[in-house]
């Protein structure tokens, strides 16, 4: 990557990270989108910053879920919804009516988008959804793997 482009991506990464960190304490400003943007920009410009973001105890799992699966966990969804609801309440009490209503409409759309994102699958989980009425496969002990279905398990004499 050329130096000017790399510097631009680094600037976007740090600026987004800064805005996201401000969003931790300012209810109207979202944190997650700016942290995700910072991770995206860091992945294109600074492997060290990208690794630090992925290793962060709070933001790392959220970034990893998004990058691997395009998923948002239930906890972050609930926190985002609660913070947006608080922001709407504050705006309805303090902002001009038109601005508050427009912001409320935007918040509703964003909440709908967030809640339609999948939740992260457990590592190694199947990508396909289970079929109705079909039990998931059970782990089989190694000594039972050759036993036929419907037959009694064999025991070894000692």
C-alpha positions as CSV (number, residue, x, y, z in Angstrom):
1,X,0.0,0.0,0.0
2,X,1.3,3.4,-0.8
3,X,2.3,5.6,2.1
4,X,-0.4,8.4,1.6
5,X,-3.2,5.7,1.6
6,X,-1.7,4.0,4.6
7,X,-1.5,7.2,6.5
8,X,-5.1,8.1,5.6
9,X,-6.3,4.7,6.9
10,X,-4.3,5.1,10.1
11,X,-5.9,8.5,10.6
12,X,-9.3,7.1,10.0
13,X,-8.6,4.3,12.5
14,X,-7.4,6.6,15.3
15,X,-10.1,9.2,14.6
16,X,-12.8,6.5,14.7
17,X,-11.4,4.9,17.8
18,X,-11.3,8.3,19.5
19,X,-14.9,9.1,18.6
20,X,-15.9,5.6,19.7
21,X,-14.2,6.1,23.1
22,X,-16.1,9.4,23.5
23,X,-19.3,7.5,22.7
24,X,-18.7,5.3,25.8
25,X,-19.6,8.3,28.1
26,X,-21.9,10.3,25.7
27,X,-25.2,8.5,25.3
28,X,-26.1,10.1,22.0
29,X,-22.9,9.0,20.3
30,X,-22.7,5.3,19.4
31,X,-19.5,3.4,20.3
32,X,-19.7,0.1,18.4
33,X,-19.9,1.5,14.8
34,X,-16.8,3.7,15.3
35,X,-14.8,0.9,17.0
36,X,-15.8,-1.4,14.1
37,X,-14.7,1.3,11.6
38,X,-11.4,1.7,13.5
39,X,-10.8,-2.1,13.3
40,X,-11.6,-2.0,9.5
41,X,-9.2,0.9,8.9
42,X,-6.5,-0.6,11.2
43,X,-6.7,-3.9,9.3
44,X,-5.7,-2.0,6.1
45,X,-3.0,0.1,7.6
46,X,-1.6,-1.0,11.0
47,X,-1.4,-4.7,11.9
48,X,-0.2,-3.7,15.4
49,X,-3.3,-1.5,16.1
50,X,-5.6,-4.1,14.6
51,X,-4.1,-6.8,16.8
52,X,-4.5,-4.5,19.9
53,X,-8.2,-3.9,19.0
54,X,-8.8,-7.7,18.6
55,X,-7.0,-8.3,21.8
56,X,-9.0,-5.7,23.8
57,X,-11.0,-7.4,26.5
58,X,-14.2,-5.4,25.8
59,X,-14.0,-4.6,22.1
60,X,-12.1,-7.6,20.9
61,X,-14.9,-10.2,21.0
62,X,-17.4,-7.7,19.4
63,X,-14.9,-7.0,16.6
64,X,-14.1,-10.6,16.1
65,X,-17.7,-11.7,16.0
66,X,-18.4,-9.0,13.4
67,X,-15.4,-9.8,11.2
68,X,-15.9,-13.6,11.3
69,X,-19.6,-13.9,11.2
70,X,-21.2,-10.5,10.6
71,X,-22.8,-11.1,14.0
72,X,-23.7,-9.0,17.0
73,X,-24.1,-10.7,20.4
74,X,-27.3,-10.3,22.4
75,X,-25.5,-8.3,25.2
76,X,-24.2,-5.6,22.9
77,X,-27.7,-5.5,21.2
78,X,-29.4,-4.9,24.5
79,X,-26.9,-2.3,25.6
80,X,-27.1,-0.4,22.3
81,X,-30.9,-0.5,22.4
82,X,-31.0,0.8,26.0
83,X,-28.5,3.6,25.2
84,X,-30.5,4.6,22.1
85,X,-33.7,4.6,24.1
86,X,-32.1,6.9,26.7
87,X,-30.9,9.2,23.9
88,X,-34.4,9.4,22.5
89,X,-35.8,10.2,25.9
90,X,-33.3,13.0,26.4
91,X,-33.9,14.4,22.9
92,X,-37.7,14.3,23.4
93,X,-37.3,16.3,26.6
94,X,-34.7,18.8,25.4
95,X,-34.4,19.0,21.6
96,X,-36.8,20.8,19.2
97,X,-39.7,18.6,18.4
98,X,-38.9,18.0,14.7
99,X,-35.3,17.2,15.4
100,X,-36.3,14.7,18.2
101,X,-38.9,13.0,15.9
102,X,-36.4,12.7,13.1
103,X,-33.8,11.3,15.5
104,X,-36.3,8.9,16.9
105,X,-37.1,7.6,13.4
106,X,-33.4,7.0,12.8
107,X,-33.0,5.2,16.1
108,X,-35.9,2.9,15.3
109,X,-34.3,2.0,11.9
110,X,-30.9,1.4,13.5
111,X,-32.4,-0.8,16.3
112,X,-34.3,-2.8,13.7
113,X,-31.1,-3.3,11.8
114,X,-29.1,-4.3,14.9
115,X,-31.7,-6.8,16.0
116,X,-31.9,-8.4,12.5
117,X,-28.1,-9.2,12.6
118,X,-27.4,-12.8,13.6
119,X,-26.0,-13.7,17.0
120,X,-22.5,-15.3,17.1
121,X,-22.4,-19.0,16.7
122,X,-20.3,-21.0,19.0
123,X,-16.9,-22.0,17.6
124,X,-17.2,-25.1,15.5
125,X,-21.0,-24.9,15.3
126,X,-22.8,-25.9,12.2
127,X,-23.7,-23.2,9.7
128,X,-27.0,-24.8,8.8
129,X,-30.0,-24.4,11.1
130,X,-31.3,-27.7,12.6
131,X,-34.3,-29.2,10.8
132,X,-37.6,-29.3,12.7
133,X,-38.1,-32.7,14.5
134,X,-34.5,-33.8,13.9
135,X,-32.3,-34.2,16.9
136,X,-28.8,-32.9,16.7
137,X,-26.1,-35.6,16.3
138,X,-24.8,-36.9,19.6
139,X,-21.1,-37.5,20.4
140,X,-20.3,-41.2,20.4
141,X,-17.7,-42.8,22.7
142,X,-14.9,-44.5,20.7
143,X,-15.8,-48.0,21.9
144,X,-19.4,-47.6,20.8
145,X,-18.7,-46.2,17.4
146,X,-18.8,-49.7,15.7
147,X,-22.0,-50.8,17.5
148,X,-25.0,-51.0,15.2
149,X,-28.0,-48.8,15.8
150,X,-30.6,-50.5,17.9
151,X,-28.2,-53.1,19.3
152,X,-27.0,-53.3,22.9
153,X,-23.6,-51.8,23.5
154,X,-20.9,-54.4,24.0
155,X,-18.9,-54.6,27.1
156,X,-15.4,-56.0,27.1
157,X,-14.6,-58.7,29.6
158,X,-11.6,-58.1,31.8
